[in-house]
Amino acid sequence: MPNMNPKKNPMPSQEPDVRNHNFKEVALGYTEEIALDEAARCLNCKNMPCVSGCPVNVQIPQFIALVAEGKFDAHTIDTEIEED
């Protein structure tokens, strides 16, 4: 069942007093649990405005479906997403 909560999960990030002493990514990324919850928010829109709004035409619904199945590795994502 889709997660109909309109509020997305906040992205975990480094605290300012930590990140001001390094050059690492500020965003730490989602945990598996949060990624699955975010994937459940996809409404599977017929016209896919997320794809048409993406400047590089990423097939976002296919990507989200793989995340929802727990397939996080880059090789699986690269081989299973169909390019249009």
CORNORWO-V624437 format. One record per pair of residues at least 12 apart in sequence whose ideal C-beta (glycine too) atoms are under 6 Angstrom apart, sorted by the first residue. I is the first residue (numbers start at 1). J is the second residue. If there is no record, write none. Layout:
i=I j=J
i=I j=J
This chain:
i=2 j=40
i=3 j=37
i=3 j=40
i=3 j=41
i=9 j=34
i=9 j=38
i=11 j=27
i=12 j=28
i=13 j=26
i=13 j=27
i=13 j=28
i=14 j=26
i=35 j=67
i=39 j=64
i=39 j=67
i=39 j=68
i=42 j=64
i=48 j=61
i=59 j=81
i=62 j=81
